Amino acid sequence: MLVLAGALPDFRLQSATGDSATRIAITAAIGAGAFGILSALVWPFLVRALLLVPALVLGLLVFFLNGSLLLIALRLIPDGRGEAAPETAVVVAAVMSAVASATSTALAVRDDEAYRRRLYRLADRRRGKTAAPPGPRTPGTVFLQLDGVGHDVLEHAVRAGLMPTVEGWLADTHRLTPWRTDWSSQTGASQLGILHGSNHDVPAFRWYEKDTGEVMVSNRPASAAELQRRAIERTGDGGLLTRDGASRGNLFSGGAEQLALVLSMAARRGRKNRSRAGYFAYFSDPANAVRTAMSFIAEVGREIGQSVRGRLCRVRPRVKRGGLYPVIRAFATVVERDVVVAAVIGDMLAGRSAVYADLVAYDEVAHHSGPLSRDAEKVLQRLDRSLELIATVAEHAPRSYRIVLLSDHGQSPGETFHRRYGLSLADLVRAGCGLPVPRKAQRTHSGAEAWAALGAALHRPVEEVLVAESQRQRHSEPVVLASGNLGLISFPGVPGRMTREQIEARHPALLATLANHPGVGFLLVRSEEHGALVLGAHGAEVRLDELGPDAGPQQLGPLAEFGPGAADAVRRTDSFPHTADIMVNSWYDPQTGEVLAFEEQIGSHGGLGGAQGRPFLLSPRTLSEPVGQGEELVGAEQVHRVLRCWLREADGPQVPVGGALEDHPPRQEAEGAFPVTGRAVPDKSL
């Protein structure tokens, strides 16, 4: 306060006639003390009162609220010795809070030594005040999802020294296991399967449902709530986190009671919506609020600088990164990360049995900068520091914790379909249908998860325009949707799923136009005569129902390039009730691992091809092996069964073990698509 009073012309801490240095120091002490007391007492009530205000707006209001508290504190100084202009008060309060954040030992999200010492003292006091429960405490489990970080990217980051915390785990305590996603390699399908045990009928990130005339979008709150309801109805179980669990930053709740930033709960209104409580828990500390707000501004500047540098250096491939994207990125890499990490720390200090948290920072940056870009590597470094902080807290929590690190999918690099060919998938479909094609091809909006988080924080619907557009075109034109390098084509005017014969009767050139395009890898359609049918270039056809388990490259046709399990993944998607009339997977180069995204992304996921379908599972060696020797972990539903088994090994099951689960075996296993194998599934009920 003294330094600022001497530097700013509109801020004074003395009377109009002047005071001695001692008197000025006393006045500064009174003003600083009053400001600190007001911040401690009034700030939590202000945040709770403003909890319904969009979180991003609340972050921006931090400066003005702090300035108001400072003006009140100055008025409390005797004899009117404190005075400041309103705009100056905002600056003074921001600087004071920033200094407090850098020097105090208040509990906040950061990784410096002062914070760690504060955690040790806090944990010791908690142990001292709380009597130990009778008998040994079972260990808790923290599942940390690094959204979009593929198995190969993690290995590269460890070799390059970008993630020393993960490197230490691999060397001493953890094992690394890759797993294979379903055809829909995206967070909606993977996380629904992991948390709720079923991702049946989730063919893509977004898809059109003819029976309702709606476009389902995995990261839209209403759609996420409906998908969660369907999964619970199918499995007869609430989810992985039903007993004493916490869900942080996820699309779905997993049945947890403790929620923060959970998208499926964001659609609910009123007191039952506890998803936004994470904002209150974090922003109730003014030091947290100011630090995050300043880091947010710094991240916006960092993104603008990196974008300008990439443009000047002519980095290729690249996509536009202007508009709101710098704000979207800053929200994912700063606000959401800080709030989620703070919530996980609170869960461990509270001794919760199971926590599942999603950190989306890398996924958002990799979409626009590339999976192995310098920008993405820096995000991995910051995420590793967050992992180190969580591991440090785990050492001083009231119970021991096993930290499991996993991802829901990877990302495959490559330029966009639009940039390579000058037209979008929708334009190609219109041309194949004989419809007029716009002179200027329209880009497909990117559907990264951070858009949903920001939309929920701002109380704004996500991609509602798709619903309106689909309703407008319901009986006239095809609905073309994109999910990474996976495209979906539906004809609203025809009830039910159209067959190949019906499509060729209505649009004779469409299937040939798509299958022979160099940017398309293969198509999936239904045939009245042959069932599930995969079409490729030059008339290639694969009858999936006739493929055996030992089919070779010649029998697999265009699927051979997409690796083992591609036929099984496509066959399973074909069985979904809401699979599109035509499913389109982009071209894929096995040598470079590149795909062509139908969205504006140079790092994409959602279909088959490359690293996007190869996420990882990093687990403590004290837990049973996730799969047996020489076996492969396939599908998010099988990952769910592995995680559930690990929770049971702690003698503290988070989900009911008997009853409905034994009466209703997992659908994927029952349908024979993916056999359940491995040591982590020890009894028949799983």
C-alpha positions in Angstrom: 0.0 0.0 0.0 2.8 2.4 0.8 4.6 1.8 -2.5 1.3 2.2 -4.5 0.4 5.3 -2.5 3.7 6.9 -3.5 3.4 5.8 -7.2 -0.2 6.5 -8.0 -1.5 10.1 -8.1 -5.1 9.3 -7.2 -4.3 7.2 -4.2 -3.2 8.7 -0.8 -2.8 7.6 2.7 -2.4 10.9 4.5 -4.4 14.0 5.4 -4.5 17.0 3.1 -2.0 18.9 5.2 0.5 16.0 5.3 1.5 13.4 8.0 4.7 12.0 9.4 6.2 8.8 8.0 5.1 6.9 11.2 1.5 8.2 10.8 1.4 7.2 7.1 2.7 3.7 8.0 0.0 3.3 10.7 -2.6 4.5 8.2 -1.4 1.9 5.6 -1.5 -0.8 8.3 -5.1 0.1 9.2 -6.1 0.1 5.5 -4.4 -3.1 4.7 -5.8 -4.8 7.8 -9.3 -3.6 7.0 -9.0 -4.8 3.4 -7.7 -8.2 4.6 -10.5 -8.6 7.1 -13.2 -7.6 4.5 -11.7 -10.0 2.0 -11.8 -12.9 4.5 -15.3 -12.2 5.8 -17.2 -10.6 3.0 -15.7 -12.3 -0.1 -17.1 -15.8 0.5 -20.6 -14.4 0.8 -20.2 -12.3 -2.3 -19.1 -15.4 -4.3 -21.9 -17.5 -3.0 -24.4 -14.7 -3.8 -22.9 -14.5 -7.3 -22.7 -18.3 -7.8 -25.5 -18.1 -10.5 -23.4 -15.6 -12.4 -21.5 -17.3 -15.2 -18.1 -18.4 -13.9 -16.1 -16.6 -16.6 -18.0 -13.4 -15.8 -17.3 -13.9 -12.1 -13.6 -14.2 -12.8 -13.7 -10.9 -14.7 -15.7 -9.3 -11.8 -13.0 -10.2 -9.4 -11.0 -7.0 -10.0 -14.1 -4.7 -9.6 -15.3 -6.5 -6.4 -11.8 -6.3 -4.9 -11.7 -2.6 -5.8 -15.0 -2.1 -4.0 -13.8 -3.8 -0.9 -10.7 -1.6 -0.9 -12.8 1.6 -1.2 -14.8 0.4 1.8 -11.6 -0.3 3.7 -10.2 3.1 3.0 -13.4 4.7 4.3 -12.8 2.9 7.6 -9.5 4.7 8.2 -10.0 7.4 10.9 -10.0 11.1 9.9 -10.5 10.3 6.3 -6.8 9.8 5.6 -7.4 7.1 3.0 -8.7 8.1 -0.4 -8.6 6.6 -3.9 -10.4 7.1 -7.2 -12.6 4.1 -8.1 -10.4 3.1 -11.1 -7.3 3.4 -9.0 -8.9 1.3 -6.3 -9.3 -1.6 -8.8 -5.6 -1.4 -9.7 -4.5 -1.2 -6.0 -6.6 -4.1 -5.0 -5.4 -6.3 -7.9 -1.8 -5.6 -7.1 -2.3 -6.2 -3.4 -4.1 -9.5 -4.0 -1.4 -10.6 -6.5 1.3 -9.9 -3.9 -0.6 -11.8 -1.2 -1.0 -14.7 -3.6 2.8 -14.8 -4.2 3.9 -14.4 -0.6 1.2 -15.8 1.7 0.7 -19.4 2.7 -3.0 -19.4 2.2 -4.4 -22.7 0.8 -4.5 -22.3 -2.9 -3.7 -24.2 -6.1 0.0 -23.8 -6.8 3.2 -25.8 -6.7 5.7 -23.7 -4.6 7.4 -24.9 -1.5 5.3 -22.5 0.8 2.1 -24.1 -0.4 3.5 -27.6 0.3 4.5 -26.7 3.8 1.1 -25.3 4.4 -0.4 -28.6 3.2 1.8 -30.6 5.6 0.7 -28.4 8.6 -3.0 -28.6 7.5 -2.8 -32.4 7.2 -1.1 -32.7 10.6 -3.8 -30.5 12.2 -6.6 -32.6 10.6 -5.0 -35.8 12.0 -4.6 -34.2 15.4 -8.2 -33.0 15.7 -9.8 -36.2 14.2 -9.6 -39.5 16.1 -8.4 -42.3 13.9 -11.2 -44.7 13.0 -11.1 -48.3 14.4 -9.1 -50.7 12.2 -7.0 -49.9 9.2 -8.3 -47.3 6.6 -8.7 -48.7 3.1 -6.8 -46.8 0.4 -8.7 -44.4 -1.8 -8.3 -44.1 -5.5 -7.8 -41.0 -7.7 -8.4 -41.4 -11.4 -6.9 -38.5 -13.4 -7.9 -38.4 -17.0 -5.5 -36.5 -19.3 -7.9 -35.7 -22.1 -6.6 -36.5 -25.5 -3.1 -37.6 -24.5 -2.4 -40.7 -26.5 -0.1 -43.6 -25.4 2.6 -42.6 -27.9 2.5 -38.9 -26.9 2.9 -39.8 -23.2 5.9 -42.0 -24.0 7.4 -39.2 -26.1 6.9 -36.7 -23.3 8.6 -38.9 -20.8 11.6 -39.6 -23.1 11.9 -35.8 -23.8 11.9 -35.0 -20.1 8.7 -33.0 -20.3 6.9 -35.0 -17.6 9.3 -35.8 -14.8 6.5 -36.8 -12.4 5.2 -39.4 -14.8 8.7 -40.5 -15.5 9.3 -41.2 -11.8 6.1 -43.1 -11.5 7.0 -45.3 -14.5 10.5 -46.0 -13.0 9.3 -46.8 -9.5 5.6 -47.5 -8.9 3.5 -47.7 -12.0 3.0 -49.7 -15.2 1.9 -48.3 -18.6 -0.8 -50.2 -20.6 -2.2 -49.1 -23.9 -5.8 -49.7 -24.7 -7.9 -49.5 -27.9 -11.0 -47.3 -28.2 -14.2 -48.0 -30.0 -14.8 -46.6 -33.5 -16.0 -43.4 -31.9 -12.7 -42.3 -30.4 -13.9 -39.3 -28.5 -14.6 -38.2 -24.9 -18.4 -38.7 -25.0 -18.2 -42.4 -25.9 -15.1 -43.2 -23.9 -16.0 -41.4 -20.7 -19.5 -42.7 -20.8 -18.2 -46.2 -21.1 -15.6 -45.7 -18.4 -17.8 -44.1 -15.8 -21.1 -45.8 -16.5 -20.1 -49.1 -18.0 -22.0 -48.6 -21.3 -21.5 -46.5 -24.4 -24.0 -48.4 -26.5 -25.6 -46.3 -29.2 -23.0 -43.5 -29.1 -21.9 -43.7 -32.8 -20.0 -40.4 -32.8 -19.4 -37.1 -31.0 -22.6 -35.8 -32.6 -25.3 -37.6 -34.5 -28.8 -37.1 -35.8 -31.7 -39.1 -34.3 -34.5 -39.5 -36.8 -37.1 -40.6 -34.2 -36.8 -37.2 -32.3 -35.5 -35.0 -35.1 -32.7 -33.8 -32.8 -28.9 -33.7 -33.1 -27.3 -35.2 -30.1 -24.0 -33.5 -29.2 -21.9 -35.2 -26.5 -20.7 -32.0 -24.9 -24.2 -30.3 -24.8 -25.6 -30.5 -21.2 -29.0 -31.7 -22.3 -27.5 -34.4 -24.5 -25.0 -35.5 -21.8 -27.8 -35.8 -19.3 -29.8 -38.0 -21.7 -26.8 -40.2 -22.6 -26.1 -40.7 -18.9 -29.8 -41.6 -18.3 -29.7 -44.2 -21.1 -26.5 -45.8 -19.8 -27.9 -46.1 -16.3 -31.1 -47.6 -17.7 -29.1 -50.1 -19.8 -26.7 -51.3 -17.0 -29.1 -51.0 -14.1 -26.3 -49.3 -12.1 -25.5 -45.7 -11.1 -21.9 -45.7 -12.2 -18.3 -46.1 -11.0 -18.5 -43.5 -8.3 -21.8 -44.4 -6.6 -20.3 -44.9 -3.2 -18.5 -41.9 -1.6 -17.2 -40.8 -5.0 -16.5 -37.4 -6.5 -16.7 -36.4 -10.2 -14.7 -33.3 -11.3 -14.6 -31.7 -14.7 -16.3 -34.6 -16.5 -19.0 -34.9 -19.1 -20.8 -37.4 -16.8 -21.2 -37.9 -13.1 -20.4 -41.5 -12.7 -23.1 -41.6 -10.0 -21.0 -39.5 -7.6 -22.6 -37.3 -5.0 -19.8 -34.8 -5.0 -19.8 -32.9 -8.3 -17.9 -30.0 -9.8 -18.0 -28.8 -13.4 -20.0 -32.0 -14.5 -21.7 -31.3 -17.8 -24.5 -33.7 -17.5 -25.6 -31.9 -14.3 -25.3 -28.4 -15.8 -28.6 -28.9 -17.6 -30.4 -29.2 -14.2 -31.7 -26.0 -12.6 -32.2 -25.3 -8.9 -30.7 -26.7 -5.7 -30.1 -30.1 -7.2 -27.5 -28.8 -9.5 -24.3 -29.0 -7.4 -22.0 -29.0 -10.4 -21.2 -25.3 -10.0 -20.2 -25.7 -6.4 -16.6 -26.2 -7.5 -16.5 -22.6 -8.6 -17.5 -21.4 -5.2 -15.0 -23.6 -3.4 -12.2 -22.2 -5.5 -13.2 -18.5 -6.0 -14.2 -18.1 -2.3 -10.5 -17.3 -1.8 -9.8 -13.9 -3.3 -6.1 -14.8 -3.8 -7.2 -17.8 -6.0 -9.6 -15.6 -7.9 -7.0 -12.9 -8.7 -4.3 -15.3 -9.5 -6.5 -17.3 -11.9 -7.8 -14.1 -13.5 -4.2 -12.8 -14.1 -3.1 -16.3 -15.4 -6.1 -16.3 -17.6 -5.1 -12.9 -19.2 -1.5 -14.2 -19.5 -2.7 -17.3 -21.3 -4.8 -15.3 -23.8 -1.7 -13.3 -24.6 0.4 -16.4 -24.9 -2.0 -17.9 -27.4 -2.1 -14.8 -29.5 1.7 -14.7 -29.5 2.0 -18.4 -30.5 -0.6 -17.9 -33.2 1.2 -14.9 -34.7 4.6 -16.7 -34.5 3.1 -19.8 -36.3 1.7 -17.5 -39.0 4.9 -15.6 -39.5 6.9 -18.9 -39.6 4.4 -20.3 -42.1 3.9 -23.4 -39.9 1.9 -26.1 -41.7 -0.6 -27.5 -41.3 -2.5 -24.8 -39.4 -6.0 -23.6 -38.7 -7.4 -20.3 -37.8 -7.0 -19.4 -34.1 -8.6 -16.1 -33.9 -12.0 -15.0 -32.6 -13.0 -16.5 -29.3 -10.4 -19.3 -29.4 -7.8 -17.5 -27.2 -10.5 -17.2 -24.5 -11.6 -20.8 -25.0 -8.0 -22.0 -24.6 -7.3 -19.9 -21.5 -10.5 -21.2 -19.9 -9.4 -24.8 -20.5 -5.8 -24.4 -19.6 -6.2 -22.1 -16.6 -9.6 -21.8 -15.1 -10.8 -25.4 -15.5 -7.5 -26.8 -14.6 -7.2 -24.7 -11.4 -10.7 -25.4 -10.3 -10.5 -29.2 -11.0 -7.1 -29.6 -9.3 -8.4 -27.7 -6.3 -11.4 -29.9 -6.1 -9.3 -33.1 -6.3 -7.1 -31.7 -3.5 -10.1 -31.0 -1.4 -11.4 -34.5 -2.0 -8.2 -36.1 -0.9 -8.0 -34.0 2.3 -11.6 -35.0 3.0 -10.7 -38.6 2.6 -13.1 -39.6 -0.2 -12.9 -43.1 -1.5 -12.9 -42.5 -5.2 -12.3 -39.4 -7.3 -12.4 -39.2 -11.1 -11.2 -35.9 -12.7 -10.7 -34.8 -16.3 -8.0 -32.3 -17.3 -8.9 -31.0 -20.8 -6.0 -28.6 -21.4 -3.9 -30.7 -23.7 -6.8 -31.8 -25.9 -7.9 -28.2 -26.5 -4.4 -27.0 -27.5 -3.5 -30.0 -29.6 -6.7 -29.6 -31.7 -5.4 -26.2 -32.9 -1.6 -26.5 -32.6 -1.0 -30.2 -33.3 -0.5 -33.2 -31.0 3.3 -32.9 -31.0 3.6 -29.2 -31.3 5.7 -27.0 -29.1 2.5 -25.4 -27.7 1.1 -28.8 -26.7 4.4 -29.9 -25.1 4.3 -26.8 -22.8 0.8 -27.8 -21.7 2.0 -31.2 -20.9 4.8 -29.7 -18.7 2.2 -27.7 -16.8 -0.1 -30.7 -16.4 2.9 -32.7 -15.0 3.3 -30.0 -12.3 -0.4 -30.4 -11.4 0.2 -34.2 -11.1 3.2 -33.5 -8.9 1.1 -31.3 -6.7 -1.7 -33.9 -6.4 0.8 -36.6 -5.5 2.3 -34.4 -2.8 -1.1 -33.9 -1.3 -1.8 -37.6 -1.4 1.2 -38.2 0.8 -0.3 -36.1 3.6 -4.0 -37.0 3.1 -5.9 -38.7 6.0 -5.8 -41.9 4.0 -3.4 -43.4 1.5 -4.3 -42.9 -2.2 -3.6 -44.9 -5.3 -3.3 -42.5 -8.3 -4.3 -44.0 -11.7 -3.5 -41.9 -14.7 -5.5 -42.6 -17.9 -6.7 -41.0 -21.1 -9.9 -41.4 -23.1 -8.4 -41.2 -26.6 -5.4 -39.9 -28.4 -5.1 -37.5 -31.3 -4.0 -38.1 -34.9 -2.3 -35.3 -36.8 -3.1 -34.1 -40.3 -4.5 -31.2 -42.2 -8.2 -30.7 -42.6 -10.3 -32.2 -45.4 -11.4 -28.7 -46.4 -7.8 -27.3 -46.7 -6.6 -30.2 -48.8 -9.5 -30.4 -51.2 -11.1 -27.0 -51.0 -14.5 -28.3 -50.0 -16.2 -29.7 -46.9 -17.7 -33.1 -46.5 -21.2 -31.5 -46.7 -20.2 -30.0 -50.1 -19.1 -33.4 -51.3 -22.4 -35.0 -50.2 -24.4 -32.2 -51.9 -22.5 -32.8 -55.1 -23.1 -36.5 -55.0 -26.8 -35.9 -54.4 -27.0 -33.5 -57.3 -27.7 -30.5 -55.1 -26.2 -27.1 -55.6 -22.8 -26.6 -53.9 -22.0 -23.1 -52.4 -19.2 -21.3 -54.2 -17.5 -20.7 -50.9 -17.1 -23.9 -48.9 -18.2 -23.6 -45.3 -15.9 -24.8 -42.6 -17.2 -27.2 -40.0 -17.1 -25.8 -36.5 -14.7 -27.5 -34.1 -16.4 -29.4 -31.2 -13.7 -29.6 -28.7 -14.6 -30.3 -25.1 -13.5 -26.9 -23.8 -16.3 -25.3 -25.9 -18.8 -27.2 -23.7 -17.2 -26.2 -20.5 -17.1 -22.6 -21.4 -20.7 -22.7 -22.7 -21.8 -24.2 -19.3 -19.8 -21.6 -17.4 -21.5 -18.8 -19.5 -25.0 -20.4 -19.2 -25.0 -20.5 -23.0 -26.3 -23.5 -25.1 -23.7 -25.4 -27.1 -24.3 -25.9 -30.8 -28.0 -25.4 -30.7 -27.7 -24.2 -34.2 -27.3 -27.8 -35.3 -30.7 -28.7 -34.0 -32.4 -25.8 -35.7 -30.6 -26.6 -38.9 -31.5 -30.2 -38.8 -35.2 -29.3 -38.2 -35.2 -26.9 -41.1 -33.7 -29.6 -43.4 -35.8 -32.4 -42.0 -37.6 -33.3 -45.2 -35.5 -31.7 -47.8 -31.7 -32.2 -47.6 -29.3 -34.6 -46.0 -27.9 -33.8 -42.5 -24.1 -34.0 -42.6 -22.2 -34.0 -39.3 -18.6 -34.3 -38.5 -16.8 -35.8 -35.5 -13.1 -35.4 -36.1 -12.3 -37.6 -39.1 -15.6 -39.4 -38.9 -18.5 -38.1 -40.9 -22.2 -39.0 -40.6 -24.8 -38.6 -43.3 -28.6 -38.9 -42.5 -31.6 -38.4 -44.7 -34.3 -37.0 -42.4 -37.2 -37.6 -44.9 -36.8 -41.4 -44.7 -37.8 -43.1 -41.4 -35.4 -45.6 -40.0 -31.9 -46.4 -41.3 -31.7 -46.3 -45.1 -30.2 -49.3 -46.9 -27.7 -49.2 -49.7 -30.4 -50.0 -52.2 -32.6 -47.2 -51.0 -29.7 -44.7 -51.2 -28.7 -45.7 -54.7 -32.3 -45.5 -55.8 -32.6 -41.9 -54.6 -29.1 -40.7 -55.2 -27.4 -43.1 -57.7 -24.0 -41.2 -57.7 -23.7 -40.5 -54.0 -22.0 -43.7 -52.7 -19.6 -43.9 -55.6 -18.7 -40.2 -55.2 -17.9 -40.7 -51.6 -16.1 -44.1 -51.8 -13.8 -43.0 -54.7 -12.8 -39.7 -53.2 -9.1 -39.7 -52.3 -9.9 -38.1 -48.9 -12.2 -40.9 -47.9 -11.0 -44.2 -46.4 -14.2 -46.2 -46.3 -18.0 -46.1 -45.9 -20.3 -48.1 -43.8 -23.9 -48.8 -45.0 -26.5 -51.4 -44.5 -27.6 -53.7 -47.3 -30.9 -55.5 -47.5 -29.1 -58.6 -48.9 -25.7 -58.6 -47.2 -26.2 -56.7 -43.9 -23.3 -54.5 -42.7 -21.3 -53.4 -45.8 -18.0 -51.5 -46.0 -17.4 -49.8 -49.3 -14.0 -48.6 -50.5 -12.5 -47.1 -53.7 -12.7 -48.8 -57.1 -15.7 -50.9 -56.1 -14.2 -52.6 -53.0 -16.8 -54.2 -50.8 -16.4 -56.0 -47.4 -19.4 -57.9 -46.0 -18.8 -57.6 -42.2 -21.2 -60.3 -41.3 -19.1 -62.8 -43.3 -15.7 -61.9 -41.9 -14.1 -64.5 -39.7 -11.7 -63.7 -36.8 -8.7 -64.6 -38.9 -9.5 -62.5 -41.9 -6.5 -61.3 -43.8 -5.8 -58.0 -45.6 -7.4 -59.2 -48.8 -10.7 -60.0 -47.0 -10.6 -56.8 -44.9 -10.2 -54.6 -48.0 -10.1 -50.9 -47.1 -10.2 -51.8 -43.4 -6.8 -53.5 -43.5 -4.9 -50.2 -43.2 -6.7 -49.2 -40.0 -5.1 -51.9 -37.9 -6.3 -54.8 -35.8 -9.8 -54.6 -34.4 -11.1 -52.2 -37.0 -13.7 -54.7 -38.4 -15.0 -55.5 -34.9 -15.3 -51.8 -34.0 -17.2 -51.0 -37.2 -19.4 -54.1 -36.8 -20.3 -53.0 -33.3 -21.2 -49.5 -34.4 -23.4 -50.9 -37.2 -25.6 -52.5 -34.5 -26.5 -49.2 -32.8 -30.1 -48.0 -33.3 -29.0 -44.4 -34.2 -26.1 -45.2 -36.6 -26.3 -42.8 -39.5 -27.5 -43.9 -43.0 -23.9 -43.5 -44.2 -20.8 -43.5 -41.9 -17.7 -42.0 -43.5 -14.2 -42.5 -42.2 -11.5 -40.3 -43.7 -8.3 -41.3 -45.5 -5.5 -42.6 -43.2 -1.8 -42.9 -43.9 -0.3 -45.8 -41.9 3.2 -44.5 -42.5 2.8 -41.0 -41.1 -0.3 -41.6 -38.9 -2.1 -38.7 -40.5 -5.8 -38.4 -41.1 -8.0 -35.7 -42.6 -10.3 -34.1 -40.1 -13.8 -33.0 -41.3 -13.6 -30.3 -38.6 -11.2 -27.4 -38.4 -8.6 -29.3 -36.4 -5.0 -30.3 -37.2 -5.1 -32.7 -34.3 -8.3 -34.7 -34.4 -10.0 -37.7 -33.0 -13.4 -39.4 -33.4 -12.9 -42.1 -36.0 -10.4 -44.8 -36.9 -6.8 -44.2 -37.9 -3.6 -43.6 -36.0 -2.9 -42.5 -32.5 -6.4 -41.3 -31.8 -7.6 -44.8 -31.0 -4.6 -45.7 -28.7 -5.0 -44.1 -25.3 -3.2 -45.3 -22.2 -3.8 -46.6 -18.6 -1.0 -45.8 -16.1 -1.7 -47.8 -12.9 0.2 -48.6 -9.7 1.8 -52.0 -9.7 0.1 -52.8 -6.4 -3.1 -53.2 -8.5 -3.8 -56.3 -10.5 -2.7 -56.4 -14.1 -5.4 -54.9 -16.3 -5.0 -57.6 -18.9 -3.3 -60.9 -19.2 0.0 -61.6 -20.9 -0.3 -61.0 -24.7 -3.8 -59.7 -24.4 -5.2 -56.3 -25.3 -7.5 -54.0 -23.5 -10.3 -53.1 -25.9 -13.1 -50.7 -25.5 -14.2 -48.2 -22.8 -16.6 -50.6 -21.3 -13.8 -53.1 -20.6 -11.8 -50.2 -19.0 -14.8 -49.6 -16.7 -14.7 -53.2 -15.6 -11.0 -53.0 -14.9 -11.4 -49.8 -12.8 -14.3 -51.3 -10.9 -12.3 -54.4 -10.1 -9.5 -52.2 -8.7 -12.0 -50.4 -6.5 -13.1 -53.8 -5.2 -9.6 -54.8 -4.4 -9.5 -52.0 -1.8 -12.3 -53.7 0.1 -14.4 -50.6 -0.5 -16.5 -51.1 -3.6 -17.8 -48.0 -5.2 -20.6 -49.7 -7.1 -23.0 -52.5 -6.1 -21.4 -55.9 -6.7 -24.3 -58.3 -6.8 -27.9 -58.1 -7.8 -28.5 -56.2 -11.0 -24.9 -56.5 -12.2 -25.1 -60.3 -12.0 -28.5 -60.4 -13.6 -27.5 -58.0 -16.4 -24.0 -58.8 -17.7 -22.2 -56.1 -19.7 -23.9 -55.7 -23.1 -20.7 -55.7 -25.0 -19.7 -59.0 -23.7 -23.2 -60.5 -24.2 -23.2 -59.4 -27.8 -19.9 -61.0 -28.5 -18.2 -58.0 -29.9 -15.3 -57.8 -27.5 -14.5 -60.7 -25.2 -13.6 -59.9 -21.7 -10.1 -61.0 -20.8 -7.4 -60.4 -18.3 -6.5 -60.8 -14.7 -8.4 -57.7 -13.6 -11.7 -59.4 -14.1 -11.6 -62.2 -11.6 -15.1 -63.5 -11.3 -18.1 -64.4 -13.5 -20.2 -61.5 -12.3 -17.9 -59.1 -14.2 
